[in-house]
């Protein structure tokens, strides 16, 4: 047995040395800690506090360093200047999407989130253009969000002020906004098909944040040969795709090319226009992948942010009181909040920004990849090298945000109490891979949260000082600890 183990270890070291040698020939990677065979630098990273591990590495190796997750090198960008220089100054070269086997086995390099090259560029361009046609960023979508906010209020009133976990209902509201965009119509919260969809989205959100799925991404062999929650993830995703496929079929049967109703119609019409093009991206498979990206991207992050916002408002009742005073003064109780109100509500705007900064929902964003050999800060990074952007290092920069570990809306207010913008506010990332739905998400956050606070007093089940607001961190995203609260009608 000792001979076998020794042979395996020697073989592994030789393979790793061979990989390093090829990398060295192709480029000069930034410095970093020495990796171990097979596992790389995983043993040096606390998955519960990746930000601190990256900060420690940056103090030794600088703002650009190399880590090995398994046997593949990953260049980490730490700090505002390095991330800005890469994603904006070298936007095209850093615009690739890094390998993520868990996602790519389902998406098959289709859609928006995990595709690359011309297919990604064209799909993203089409999606942006179509979302604008459908009113995203305009008054029409604002009206839909306002309407959904009122449905949300009515559902919360049904709790009768009893202890309530808002996770499900806070998924329904943004999910319905996406439904209105891609299906034309919102769905009732008790519609069984909609309930099943929301439940699977929530279940996959939890699975996706698990350490096991991160290991599967680093060691894809686990996906094929080991049991685990990734199988449940695939099962749920297959069910979601079947739901989307049925909706597409309904649209195909009722399509009027002269009167597109929603995102699906626009895509189908474009597909018919290009049916002679063998390289066309307007296929049924790409439509399903794109719709799935819109659903997940437009629902999960917003749901988590709103849950965190409510938890922080419970934790800091003096902040809540100031927001509600601003709502009473600017909006009152007789009409629905609108986006124009935001200009007159600097404190509320600052609170929402501080929630996003503080929770740091995507600490390292999704992995990037360089699209060609690129010279960056005296290093030559080979084409295909994975890039991790530490958004935490920007959102928690102590020079820009004094006492960054403290929740403080003052981070976004000047001395006169006016809202203060910050270039360091990067919860949606930056550059060519910036979140497609950033504008929509910001609209929803303001309108949903102000409408809730206009109609309810938030009551905690425990004293504010005992509320745990520590994010449950993992590699891809964070989530708040489970909690309940009472929505007391005003």
Secondary structure as GFF3:
##gff-version 3
##sequence-region A 1 490
A	DSSP	alpha_helix	2	26	.	.	.	ID=ss1
A	DSSP	three_ten_helix	42	44	.	.	.	ID=ss2
A	DSSP	alpha_helix	50	61	.	.	.	ID=ss3
A	DSSP	beta_strand	64	69	.	.	.	ID=ss4
A	DSSP	beta_strand	72	78	.	.	.	ID=ss5
A	DSSP	alpha_helix	80	84	.	.	.	ID=ss6
A	DSSP	pi_helix	85	89	.	.	.	ID=ss7
A	DSSP	beta_strand	96	97	.	.	.	ID=ss8
A	DSSP	alpha_helix	101	107	.	.	.	ID=ss9
A	DSSP	alpha_helix	117	133	.	.	.	ID=ss10
A	DSSP	alpha_helix	139	157	.	.	.	ID=ss11
A	DSSP	alpha_helix	167	182	.	.	.	ID=ss12
A	DSSP	alpha_helix	192	208	.	.	.	ID=ss13
A	DSSP	alpha_helix	211	218	.	.	.	ID=ss14
A	DSSP	alpha_helix	221	225	.	.	.	ID=ss15
A	DSSP	alpha_helix	229	254	.	.	.	ID=ss16
A	DSSP	alpha_helix	263	273	.	.	.	ID=ss17
A	DSSP	alpha_helix	284	315	.	.	.	ID=ss18
A	DSSP	alpha_helix	317	330	.	.	.	ID=ss19
A	DSSP	three_ten_helix	339	344	.	.	.	ID=ss20
A	DSSP	alpha_helix	346	359	.	.	.	ID=ss21
A	DSSP	beta_strand	368	369	.	.	.	ID=ss22
A	DSSP	beta_strand	374	376	.	.	.	ID=ss23
A	DSSP	beta_strand	379	381	.	.	.	ID=ss24
A	DSSP	beta_strand	386	390	.	.	.	ID=ss25
A	DSSP	alpha_helix	391	395	.	.	.	ID=ss26
A	DSSP	three_ten_helix	409	412	.	.	.	ID=ss27
A	DSSP	three_ten_helix	431	433	.	.	.	ID=ss28
A	DSSP	alpha_helix	438	455	.	.	.	ID=ss29
A	DSSP	beta_strand	456	460	.	.	.	ID=ss30
A	DSSP	three_ten_helix	464	466	.	.	.	ID=ss31
A	DSSP	beta_strand	472	473	.	.	.	ID=ss32
A	DSSP	beta_strand	478	479	.	.	.	ID=ss33
A	DSSP	beta_strand	485	489	.	.	.	ID=ss34
###
